[in-house]
């Protein structure tokens, strides 16, 4: 069992925290940019891509601030978290991603998140 490496990314998003949170926390919002389709039963979310399906458990959430998921298949303490940060002075909204990947897959995972967030920005009409 390899230990996964934690990494964090930050993206500036031109959208209100309330709107952004809807895209991070609801099945309909997540299916707009994160997966082809998303269903949920309580705290368990099913993410579907090209016919493959993965389940994640919603560990924690705080309205308009963050959501934290753990993949059901992972047998370690890894998780992925999407946190909304608003700069107190500029009021700029940033999306902080925290995720884990195998050491040799970190760059690939970062690229995947960059592409996903690019899709999210398009959906939001953000630059």
SETOR-191122 format. One record per residue: residue number from 1; residue in one letter; z, x, y of N, C-alpha, C, O, CB in turn. Coordinates in Angstrom, 3 decimals. Each point is the difference from the previous one (the first is absolute). Glycine has a CB too. Layout:
<rec NUM; 'A'; <Z; X; Y>; <Z; X; Y>; <Z; X; Y>; <Z; X; Y>; <Z; X; Y>>
...
end
This chain:
<rec 1; 'X'; <0.000; 0.852; -1.196>; <0.000; -0.852; 1.196>; <0.000; 0.884; 1.240>; <0.938; 0.758; 0.243>; <0.293; -2.604; -1.474>>
<rec 2; 'X'; <-2.280; 1.734; 1.993>; <-0.095; 0.749; 1.247>; <0.767; -0.737; 1.084>; <0.037; -1.230; 0.039>; <-2.282; 2.173; -0.706>>
<rec 3; 'X'; <2.853; -0.163; 1.537>; <0.598; -0.629; 1.164>; <-1.084; -0.253; 1.015>; <-0.824; 0.872; 0.277>; <3.034; 0.250; -0.695>>
<rec 4; 'X'; <-2.207; -2.308; 0.967>; <-0.999; -0.311; 1.009>; <0.454; 0.545; 1.341>; <1.192; 0.129; 0.279>; <-1.895; -2.192; -1.536>>
<rec 5; 'X'; <-0.288; 2.377; 2.072>; <0.266; 0.557; 1.318>; <-0.065; -1.136; 1.028>; <-0.932; -0.804; 0.004>; <-0.023; 3.079; -0.683>>
<rec 6; 'X'; <1.955; -2.317; 1.535>; <0.036; -1.018; 1.048>; <-0.854; 0.468; 1.172>; <0.024; 1.173; 0.374>; <2.294; -1.926; -1.088>>
<rec 7; 'X'; <-3.076; -0.184; 1.290>; <-0.755; 0.340; 1.204>; <0.050; -1.171; 0.965>; <0.235; -1.146; -0.381>; <-1.754; 2.684; -0.927>>
<rec 8; 'X'; <1.288; -1.205; 2.582>; <0.023; -1.030; 1.041>; <-1.210; 0.152; 0.897>; <-0.460; 1.109; 0.274>; <2.969; -1.182; -0.340>>
<rec 9; 'X'; <-3.014; -1.059; 0.515>; <-1.135; -0.027; 0.913>; <0.333; -0.938; 1.147>; <0.786; -0.936; -0.152>; <-2.426; 1.431; -1.722>>
<rec 10; 'X'; <1.033; -0.232; 3.021>; <0.206; -0.874; 1.153>; <-1.352; -0.382; 0.576>; <-0.871; 0.850; 0.185>; <3.108; 0.219; 0.316>>
<rec 11; 'X'; <-2.404; -2.353; -0.220>; <-1.227; -0.508; 0.599>; <0.372; -0.859; 1.197>; <0.888; -0.847; -0.094>; <-2.104; 0.897; -2.134>>
<rec 12; 'X'; <0.540; 0.163; 3.356>; <0.215; -0.860; 1.163>; <-0.875; -1.238; -0.199>; <-1.195; 0.108; -0.273>; <1.726; 1.880; 1.833>>
<rec 13; 'X'; <0.076; -3.154; -1.420>; <-0.707; -1.263; -0.218>; <0.146; -0.847; 1.255>; <1.108; -0.214; 0.492>; <-0.704; 0.302; -3.005>>
<rec 14; 'X'; <-1.528; -0.564; 3.024>; <0.072; -0.839; 1.200>; <0.115; -1.463; -0.417>; <-0.984; -0.738; -0.053>; <-0.379; 2.418; 1.383>>
<rec 15; 'X'; <2.593; -2.065; -1.622>; <0.292; -1.386; -0.391>; <1.489; -0.215; 0.201>; <0.776; 0.955; 0.031>; <-2.694; -1.039; -1.730>>
<rec 16; 'X'; <2.307; -1.162; 1.835>; <1.432; -0.270; 0.160>; <0.701; 0.224; -1.340>; <-0.604; -0.183; -1.057>; <0.147; -1.500; 2.915>>
<rec 17; 'X'; <1.729; 2.079; -1.815>; <0.758; 0.186; -1.247>; <0.003; -1.279; -0.848>; <-0.055; 0.069; -1.228>; <1.503; 1.634; 2.391>>
<rec 18; 'X'; <-1.384; -2.860; -0.512>; <0.051; -1.267; -0.724>; <-1.289; -0.229; -0.795>; <0.037; -0.383; -1.169>; <1.489; -0.551; 2.942>>
<rec 19; 'X'; <-2.668; 1.174; -1.115>; <-1.279; -0.172; -0.673>; <-0.158; 1.027; -1.119>; <-0.388; -0.342; -1.117>; <-0.610; -0.566; 3.239>>
<rec 20; 'X'; <1.295; 2.145; -1.818>; <-0.121; 1.069; -0.985>; <0.852; -0.298; -1.228>; <-0.449; 0.193; -1.130>; <0.003; 1.450; 2.972>>
<rec 21; 'X'; <1.668; -2.109; -1.627>; <0.908; -0.294; -1.106>; <-0.601; -1.025; -0.962>; <0.189; 0.102; -1.212>; <1.749; 0.412; 2.712>>
<rec 22; 'X'; <-2.660; -1.500; -0.968>; <-0.632; -1.011; -0.861>; <-0.990; 0.641; -0.981>; <-0.146; -0.444; -1.139>; <0.411; -1.254; 2.980>>
<rec 23; 'X'; <-0.938; 2.754; -1.370>; <-0.978; 0.684; -0.851>; <0.664; 0.951; -1.001>; <-0.643; 0.436; -0.955>; <-1.007; -0.613; 2.821>>
<rec 24; 'X'; <2.904; 0.495; -1.661>; <0.712; 0.913; -0.896>; <0.840; -0.738; -1.027>; <0.308; 0.543; -1.061>; <-0.267; 1.125; 2.887>>
<rec 25; 'X'; <0.332; -2.903; -1.514>; <1.042; -0.658; -0.798>; <-0.450; -1.245; -0.752>; <0.736; -0.500; -0.850>; <0.839; 1.379; 2.483>>
<rec 26; 'X'; <-2.768; -1.390; -1.337>; <-0.428; -1.235; -0.662>; <-1.182; 0.280; -0.931>; <-0.813; 0.880; 0.282>; <1.614; -2.235; 1.696>>
<rec 27; 'X'; <-0.901; 0.616; -3.078>; <-1.133; 0.186; -0.907>; <-1.343; -0.190; 0.712>; <-0.940; 0.758; -0.244>; <2.388; -1.540; -1.639>>
<rec 28; 'X'; <-1.544; -0.215; 2.753>; <-1.270; -0.226; 0.702>; <-0.302; 1.153; 0.948>; <-1.151; 0.423; 0.108>; <1.490; -2.905; -0.277>>
<rec 29; 'X'; <0.680; 2.997; 0.859>; <-0.197; 1.139; 0.896>; <-0.391; 1.261; -0.753>; <-0.925; 0.707; 0.400>; <2.576; -1.713; 1.154>>
<rec 30; 'X'; <-0.942; 1.289; -2.651>; <-0.292; 1.207; -0.782>; <-1.383; -0.063; -0.646>; <-0.654; 1.030; -0.165>; <3.100; -0.767; -0.266>>
<rec 31; 'X'; <-2.891; -1.463; 0.066>; <-1.317; -0.090; -0.644>; <-1.140; 0.169; 1.007>; <-1.161; 0.116; -0.392>; <2.159; -1.628; -1.335>>
<rec 32; 'X'; <-0.671; 1.525; 3.015>; <-1.018; 0.261; 1.024>; <-0.370; 1.484; 0.082>; <-1.096; 0.343; 0.443>; <1.962; -2.309; 0.837>>
<rec 33; 'X'; <0.060; 2.859; -1.714>; <-0.283; 1.427; 0.205>; <0.521; 0.910; -1.115>; <-0.547; 1.082; -0.212>; <0.619; -1.551; 2.630>>
<rec 34; 'X'; <0.971; 0.051; -3.129>; <0.652; 0.913; -0.945>; <-0.580; -0.100; -1.407>; <-0.134; 1.006; -0.697>; <2.202; -1.189; 2.058>>
<rec 35; 'X'; <-2.410; -1.026; -1.769>; <-0.535; -0.224; -1.344>; <-1.029; -1.123; 0.073>; <-0.082; -0.713; 1.000>; <2.253; 1.488; -2.093>>
<rec 36; 'X'; <-2.955; -0.925; 0.024>; <-0.993; -1.071; -0.027>; <0.669; -1.366; 0.005>; <-0.475; -0.943; 0.634>; <-1.097; 2.447; -1.864>>
<rec 37; 'X'; <2.679; -1.589; 0.512>; <0.737; -1.258; -0.061>; <1.475; 0.323; -0.235>; <0.331; 0.974; -0.676>; <-2.369; -2.234; -0.217>>
<rec 38; 'X'; <2.912; 0.438; 1.453>; <1.442; 0.209; -0.159>; <0.647; -1.358; -0.247>; <-0.241; -0.961; 0.731>; <0.220; 3.025; 0.779>>
<rec 39; 'X'; <0.837; -2.125; -2.542>; <0.775; -1.207; -0.298>; <1.462; 0.394; -0.067>; <0.327; 1.148; -0.303>; <-2.255; -2.217; -0.969>>
<rec 40; 'X'; <2.800; 0.127; 1.551>; <1.422; 0.327; -0.149>; <0.750; -1.147; -0.644>; <-0.308; -1.173; 0.212>; <0.181; 2.657; 1.788>>
<rec 41; 'X'; <1.115; -1.116; -2.787>; <0.964; -0.932; -0.558>; <1.360; 0.540; 0.399>; <0.518; 0.928; -0.622>; <-2.025; -1.622; -1.352>>
<rec 42; 'X'; <2.070; 0.120; 2.994>; <1.279; 0.502; 0.493>; <-0.145; 1.413; 0.520>; <-0.768; 0.260; 0.927>; <1.970; -1.721; -2.544>>
<rec 43; 'X'; <-0.453; 2.375; 1.011>; <0.001; 1.390; 0.463>; <-1.053; 0.862; -0.690>; <-0.148; 1.178; 0.323>; <2.563; -1.433; 0.150>>
<rec 44; 'X'; <-3.149; -0.331; -1.427>; <-1.003; 0.778; -0.732>; <-1.390; -0.306; 0.550>; <-0.434; -1.151; 0.044>; <1.887; 1.152; -2.116>>
<rec 45; 'X'; <-2.138; 1.064; 2.491>; <-1.352; -0.124; 0.549>; <-0.994; 0.568; -1.006>; <0.206; 1.091; -0.531>; <0.668; -0.926; 2.911>>
<rec 46; 'X'; <-1.951; -0.900; -2.641>; <-1.095; 0.480; -0.840>; <-1.130; 0.449; 0.899>; <-0.526; -0.785; 0.789>; <1.174; -0.762; -2.681>>
<rec 47; 'X'; <-1.022; 2.808; 1.775>; <-1.103; 0.556; 0.778>; <-1.199; 0.154; -0.927>; <0.120; 0.583; -1.077>; <1.471; 0.635; 2.659>>
<rec 48; 'X'; <-2.730; -1.728; -1.177>; <-1.194; 0.021; -0.845>; <-1.122; 0.744; 0.718>; <-0.355; -0.311; 1.137>; <1.030; -1.876; -2.220>>
<rec 49; 'X'; <-1.228; 3.191; 0.372>; <-1.144; 0.773; 0.492>; <-1.045; 0.024; -1.102>; <0.299; 0.387; -1.129>; <1.165; 1.049; 2.650>>
<rec 50; 'X'; <-2.678; -1.842; -1.210>; <-1.112; 0.093; -0.963>; <0.420; -0.361; -1.422>; <-0.374; 0.687; -0.951>; <-0.625; 1.080; 2.382>>
<rec 51; 'X'; <1.757; -2.819; -1.577>; <0.377; -0.436; -1.346>; <1.237; 0.673; -0.564>; <0.560; -0.495; -0.978>; <-2.923; 0.057; 0.620>>
<rec 52; 'X'; <2.818; 1.557; 0.938>; <1.249; 0.587; -0.495>; <1.150; -0.566; 0.826>; <-0.155; -0.337; 1.174>; <-1.027; 2.477; -1.922>>
<rec 53; 'X'; <2.318; -2.233; 0.108>; <1.129; -0.679; 0.625>; <1.249; 0.865; -0.093>; <0.268; 0.611; -1.035>; <-1.272; -2.846; 0.469>>
<rec 54; 'X'; <1.764; 2.282; 1.653>; <1.282; 0.704; -0.032>; <1.054; -0.863; 0.648>; <-0.268; -0.721; 0.961>; <-0.879; 2.955; -0.901>>
<rec 55; 'X'; <2.353; -2.151; -0.598>; <1.104; -0.771; 0.564>; <0.930; 0.916; 0.774>; <0.277; 1.131; -0.401>; <-0.434; -2.787; -1.479>>
<rec 56; 'X'; <0.628; 1.133; 2.999>; <1.002; 0.724; 0.783>; <1.110; -0.974; 0.353>; <-0.236; -1.187; 0.225>; <-1.498; 2.798; 0.713>>
<rec 57; 'X'; <2.937; -1.087; -0.896>; <1.151; -0.817; 0.366>; <0.335; 0.273; 1.463>; <0.064; 1.149; 0.437>; <0.827; -1.123; -2.825>>
<rec 58; 'X'; <-0.682; -1.095; 3.125>; <0.427; 0.134; 1.392>; <1.477; 0.366; -0.021>; <0.840; -0.812; -0.387>; <-2.575; -0.880; 1.234>>
<rec 59; 'X'; <2.051; 2.911; -0.432>; <1.384; 0.478; -0.048>; <0.795; -0.464; 1.217>; <1.145; -0.439; -0.109>; <-1.909; 2.430; -1.198>>
<rec 60; 'X'; <0.126; -1.881; 2.464>; <0.688; -0.301; 1.253>; <-1.019; -0.376; 1.045>; <-1.141; 0.460; -0.034>; <3.009; 1.112; -0.536>>
<rec 61; 'X'; <-1.460; -2.398; 1.487>; <-0.865; -0.272; 1.151>; <0.861; -0.444; 1.163>; <1.073; -0.574; -0.183>; <-3.005; -0.061; -1.315>>
<rec 62; 'X'; <1.448; 0.909; 2.686>; <0.656; -0.478; 1.208>; <-1.108; -0.505; 0.911>; <-0.927; 0.736; 0.338>; <2.905; 0.899; -0.554>>
<rec 63; 'X'; <-1.871; -2.878; 0.602>; <-1.062; -0.648; 0.752>; <-0.447; 0.830; 1.202>; <0.827; 0.474; 0.778>; <0.077; -2.669; -1.521>>
<rec 64; 'X'; <-2.209; 2.365; 0.887>; <-0.644; 0.737; 1.088>; <0.360; 1.488; 0.028>; <-0.305; 0.686; 0.975>; <0.317; -2.800; 0.314>>
<rec 65; 'X'; <0.631; 2.621; -2.345>; <0.373; 1.421; -0.008>; <-0.519; 0.785; -1.196>; <-0.649; 1.029; 0.190>; <2.647; -1.693; 1.047>>
<rec 66; 'X'; <-1.735; 0.215; -2.466>; <-0.475; 0.774; -1.150>; <-0.016; -0.818; -1.280>; <0.664; -1.030; -0.120>; <0.216; 3.073; 1.205>>
<rec 67; 'X'; <-1.669; -1.545; -2.047>; <0.018; -0.488; -1.371>; <0.036; 1.221; -0.907>; <-0.586; 1.040; 0.300>; <-0.693; -3.179; 0.295>>
<rec 68; 'X'; <1.978; 1.985; -1.705>; <0.147; 1.105; -0.949>; <-0.238; -0.548; -1.399>; <0.664; -0.940; -0.435>; <0.988; 2.161; 1.944>>
<rec 69; 'X'; <-2.617; -0.613; -2.210>; <-0.369; -0.424; -1.341>; <0.203; 1.139; -0.996>; <-0.009; 1.174; 0.371>; <-1.650; -2.798; 0.596>>
<rec 70; 'X'; <1.843; 1.263; -2.233>; <-0.025; 0.984; -1.087>; <-0.948; -0.521; -1.066>; <0.058; -1.170; -0.377>; <2.332; 1.947; 0.850>>
<rec 71; 'X'; <-3.267; 0.101; -0.959>; <-0.905; -0.392; -1.082>; <0.825; -0.235; -1.251>; <0.859; 0.816; -0.335>; <-2.781; 0.504; 1.335>>
<rec 72; 'X'; <1.677; -2.423; -1.698>; <0.749; -0.345; -1.214>; <-0.178; 1.048; -1.100>; <0.920; 0.248; -0.779>; <-1.182; -2.664; 1.362>>
<rec 73; 'X'; <-0.923; 3.030; -0.645>; <-0.282; 0.952; -1.073>; <0.639; 1.367; 0.224>; <0.081; 0.801; -0.931>; <-2.205; -2.004; 0.556>>
<rec 74; 'X'; <2.578; 1.482; 1.597>; <0.535; 1.351; 0.237>; <1.425; 0.090; -0.546>; <0.817; -0.905; 0.171>; <-2.266; 1.167; 1.898>>
<rec 75; 'X'; <1.710; 0.860; -2.728>; <1.296; 0.176; -0.662>; <0.870; 1.002; 0.756>; <0.839; 0.682; -0.587>; <-1.908; -1.220; -1.620>>
<rec 76; 'X'; <0.854; 0.612; 3.516>; <0.814; 0.891; 0.816>; <0.482; -0.785; 1.218>; <-0.076; -1.229; 0.021>; <-1.209; 3.296; -0.812>>
<rec 77; 'X'; <1.772; -1.366; 1.791>; <0.531; -0.674; 1.188>; <-1.036; -0.139; 1.109>; <0.350; -0.286; 1.145>; <1.887; 1.178; -1.729>>
<rec 78; 'X'; <-3.502; -0.692; 0.253>; <-1.013; -0.044; 1.047>; <-0.222; -1.430; 0.491>; <0.273; -0.974; -0.702>; <-1.365; 2.998; -0.298>>
<rec 79; 'X'; <0.598; -2.111; 2.203>; <-0.262; -1.288; 0.640>; <-1.078; 0.227; 1.046>; <-0.394; 1.137; 0.261>; <2.776; -1.976; -0.666>>
<rec 80; 'X'; <-2.852; -0.234; 0.995>; <-0.815; 0.170; 1.206>; <0.517; -0.959; 1.049>; <0.318; -1.157; -0.275>; <-2.356; 1.869; -1.060>>
<rec 81; 'X'; <2.109; -0.194; 2.538>; <0.580; -0.753; 1.100>; <-0.961; 0.022; 1.180>; <-0.606; 1.025; 0.311>; <2.949; -0.472; -1.089>>
<rec 82; 'X'; <-2.467; -1.697; 1.423>; <-0.810; -0.114; 1.205>; <0.938; -0.456; 1.108>; <0.524; -1.114; -0.028>; <-2.676; 0.568; -1.272>>
<rec 83; 'X'; <2.355; 1.424; 2.274>; <0.973; -0.257; 1.057>; <-0.708; -0.079; 1.346>; <-0.865; 0.818; 0.316>; <2.663; 0.357; -1.638>>
<rec 84; 'X'; <-1.416; -2.170; 2.103>; <-0.576; -0.189; 1.331>; <0.967; 0.594; 1.025>; <1.167; -0.388; 0.067>; <-2.410; -1.728; -0.797>>
<rec 85; 'X'; <0.747; 3.050; 1.516>; <0.828; 0.644; 1.015>; <-0.625; -0.283; 1.375>; <-1.197; 0.205; 0.199>; <1.947; 1.629; -1.837>>
<rec 86; 'X'; <0.064; -2.300; 2.567>; <-0.485; -0.238; 1.363>; <0.644; 1.032; 0.916>; <1.225; 0.108; 0.067>; <-1.547; -2.605; -0.502>>
<rec 87; 'X'; <-0.514; 3.253; 1.139>; <0.504; 0.990; 0.944>; <0.666; -0.733; 1.163>; <-0.609; -0.861; 0.635>; <-1.205; 2.529; -1.292>>
<rec 88; 'X'; <3.062; -1.318; 0.925>; <0.758; -0.717; 1.027>; <-0.602; 0.144; 1.393>; <0.091; -0.919; 0.814>; <1.934; 1.266; -2.188>>
<rec 89; 'X'; <-2.636; 0.797; 1.649>; <-0.534; 0.247; 1.338>; <-1.426; -0.526; 0.144>; <-0.297; -0.766; 0.916>; <1.758; 2.784; -0.748>>
<rec 90; 'X'; <-2.345; -1.598; -1.087>; <-1.412; -0.381; 0.140>; <-0.311; -1.351; -0.643>; <-1.055; -0.584; 0.252>; <0.481; 3.003; -0.225>>
<rec 91; 'X'; <1.483; -2.906; -0.847>; <-0.205; -1.241; -0.772>; <-1.124; 0.127; -1.029>; <-0.442; -1.003; -0.561>; <1.257; -0.280; 2.536>>
<rec 92; 'X'; <-1.282; 2.520; -2.228>; <-1.009; 0.208; -1.030>; <0.584; -0.377; -1.356>; <1.162; 0.282; -0.291>; <-2.244; 1.565; 1.644>>
<rec 93; 'X'; <0.265; -2.482; -2.168>; <0.428; -0.404; -1.339>; <-0.583; 0.990; -1.005>; <-1.200; 0.274; 0.002>; <1.331; -2.735; 0.675>>
<rec 94; 'X'; <0.727; 2.986; -1.521>; <-0.444; 0.915; -1.052>; <0.375; -0.559; -1.357>; <1.012; -0.684; -0.157>; <-0.777; 2.647; 1.705>>
<rec 95; 'X'; <-1.072; -1.657; -2.519>; <0.288; -0.346; -1.389>; <0.342; 1.298; -0.713>; <-0.824; 0.911; -0.077>; <-0.733; -2.950; 0.101>>
<rec 96; 'X'; <2.776; 2.118; -0.546>; <0.453; 1.162; -0.767>; <-0.097; -0.351; -1.473>; <0.580; -0.987; -0.453>; <0.981; 1.755; 2.314>>
<rec 97; 'X'; <-2.292; 0.039; -2.600>; <-0.130; -0.193; -1.436>; <0.822; 1.072; -0.696>; <-0.129; 1.184; 0.309>; <-2.187; -2.203; -0.062>>
<rec 98; 'X'; <3.155; 0.611; -1.180>; <0.700; 0.942; -0.869>; <-0.436; -0.316; -1.417>; <0.066; -1.150; -0.434>; <1.942; 1.374; 2.013>>
<rec 99; 'X'; <-2.455; 0.795; -2.300>; <-0.466; -0.218; -1.362>; <0.277; 1.260; -0.818>; <0.434; 1.022; 0.531>; <-2.230; -2.646; 0.262>>
<rec 100; 'X'; <1.538; 1.529; -2.081>; <0.208; 1.120; -0.914>; <-1.268; 0.189; -0.827>; <-0.687; -0.964; -0.338>; <3.198; 0.532; 0.243>>
<rec 101; 'X'; <-2.806; 1.681; -0.223>; <-1.143; 0.299; -0.863>; <0.284; 1.289; -0.753>; <0.827; 0.811; 0.415>; <-2.430; -1.983; 1.163>>
<rec 102; 'X'; <0.903; 1.347; -2.693>; <0.084; 1.271; -0.716>; <-0.444; 1.093; 0.963>; <-0.839; -0.228; 0.872>; <0.401; -0.873; -3.145>>
<rec 103; 'X'; <1.005; 2.284; 2.107>; <-0.275; 1.098; 0.932>; <-1.487; 0.237; 0.221>; <-0.431; 0.228; 1.131>; <2.554; 0.804; -1.857>>
<rec 104; 'X'; <-2.918; -1.085; -0.355>; <-1.434; 0.272; 0.127>; <-0.796; -1.219; 0.474>; <-1.224; 0.065; 0.121>; <1.470; 1.630; -1.923>>
<rec 105; 'X'; <0.448; -2.807; 2.070>; <-0.692; -1.213; 0.448>; <0.416; -0.439; 1.407>; <-0.430; -1.051; 0.476>; <0.275; 0.362; -2.860>>
<rec 106; 'X'; <0.990; 1.493; 3.048>; <0.511; -0.391; 1.316>; <-1.133; -0.153; 1.020>; <-0.043; -0.988; 0.733>; <2.194; 2.175; -1.253>>
<rec 107; 'X'; <-3.063; -0.218; 0.568>; <-1.092; -0.076; 0.977>; <-0.874; -1.221; -0.247>; <-0.421; -0.676; 0.938>; <0.440; 3.170; -0.740>>
<rec 108; 'X'; <-0.284; -2.767; -1.468>; <-0.794; -1.168; -0.371>; <0.721; -1.289; 0.415>; <-0.624; -0.929; 0.514>; <-0.375; 2.217; -2.452>>
<rec 109; 'X'; <2.295; -1.335; 1.715>; <0.791; -1.179; 0.373>; <0.007; -0.194; 1.514>; <-0.089; -1.129; 0.483>; <1.526; 1.455; -2.521>>
<rec 110; 'X'; <-1.332; 0.770; 2.787>; <-0.024; -0.085; 1.461>; <-1.350; -0.541; 0.479>; <-0.063; -0.814; 0.922>; <1.693; 2.741; -0.771>>
<rec 111; 'X'; <-2.697; -1.468; -0.783>; <-1.339; -0.463; 0.349>; <-0.142; -1.493; -0.300>; <-0.575; -0.749; 0.789>; <-0.353; 3.050; -1.254>>
<rec 112; 'X'; <1.456; -2.720; -0.679>; <-0.046; -1.415; -0.366>; <0.712; -0.845; 1.054>; <-0.533; -1.017; 0.444>; <0.460; 1.638; -2.885>>
<rec 113; 'X'; <1.280; -0.201; 2.845>; <0.734; -0.749; 1.031>; <-0.773; -0.025; 1.319>; <-0.037; -1.025; 0.680>; <2.207; 1.667; -1.779>>
<rec 114; 'X'; <-2.786; 0.483; 1.460>; <-0.762; 0.070; 1.241>; <-1.141; -1.019; -0.028>; <-0.258; -0.687; 0.989>; <0.846; 3.134; -0.739>>
<rec 115; 'X'; <-1.267; -2.536; -1.398>; <-1.087; -0.969; -0.144>; <0.521; -1.434; 0.024>; <-0.606; -0.872; 0.622>; <-0.679; 2.559; -1.943>>
<rec 116; 'X'; <2.405; -1.930; 0.648>; <0.587; -1.342; -0.015>; <0.405; -0.434; 1.407>; <-0.269; -1.128; 0.413>; <1.084; 1.520; -2.757>>
<rec 117; 'X'; <-0.166; 0.518; 3.075>; <0.457; -0.344; 1.356>; <-1.197; -0.185; 0.930>; <0.054; -0.798; 0.936>; <2.089; 2.080; -1.310>>
<rec 118; 'X'; <-3.217; -0.547; 0.116>; <-1.221; -0.199; 0.769>; <-0.521; -1.433; -0.211>; <-0.434; -0.652; 0.950>; <-0.124; 3.131; -1.147>>
<rec 119; 'X'; <0.604; -2.955; -1.037>; <-0.381; -1.390; -0.297>; <0.939; -0.974; 0.714>; <-0.445; -1.001; 0.561>; <-0.470; 1.716; -2.806>>
<rec 120; 'X'; <2.199; -0.418; 2.219>; <0.994; -0.851; 0.660>; <-0.298; -0.092; 1.487>; <0.048; -1.083; 0.583>; <1.679; 1.718; -2.298>>
<rec 121; 'X'; <-2.037; 0.507; 2.333>; <-0.307; 0.002; 1.435>; <-1.224; -0.861; 0.300>; <-0.042; -0.693; 1.016>; <1.032; 2.991; -0.818>>
<rec 122; 'X'; <-1.978; -2.252; -1.078>; <-1.194; -0.834; 0.199>; <0.366; -1.480; -0.058>; <-0.453; -0.789; 0.828>; <-0.989; 2.592; -1.833>>
<rec 123; 'X'; <2.258; -2.173; 0.030>; <0.431; -1.387; -0.147>; <0.759; -0.454; 1.248>; <-0.149; -1.134; 0.454>; <0.272; 1.423; -2.961>>
<rec 124; 'X'; <0.689; 0.613; 3.048>; <0.821; -0.317; 1.175>; <-0.796; 0.081; 1.324>; <0.461; -0.462; 1.043>; <1.532; 1.334; -2.308>>
<rec 125; 'X'; <-3.182; -0.281; 1.194>; <-0.763; 0.223; 1.226>; <0.584; 1.118; 0.829>; <-0.180; 0.041; 1.218>; <-0.462; -2.424; -1.225>>
<rec 126; 'X'; <1.356; 3.310; -0.661>; <0.630; 1.137; 0.680>; <-0.963; 1.193; -0.064>; <-0.818; 0.099; -0.915>; <3.174; -0.933; 0.324>>
<rec 127; 'X'; <-2.249; 1.739; 1.575>; <-0.873; 1.180; 0.002>; <0.514; 1.060; -0.948>; <-0.610; 1.062; -0.128>; <-0.025; -1.543; 2.484>>
end
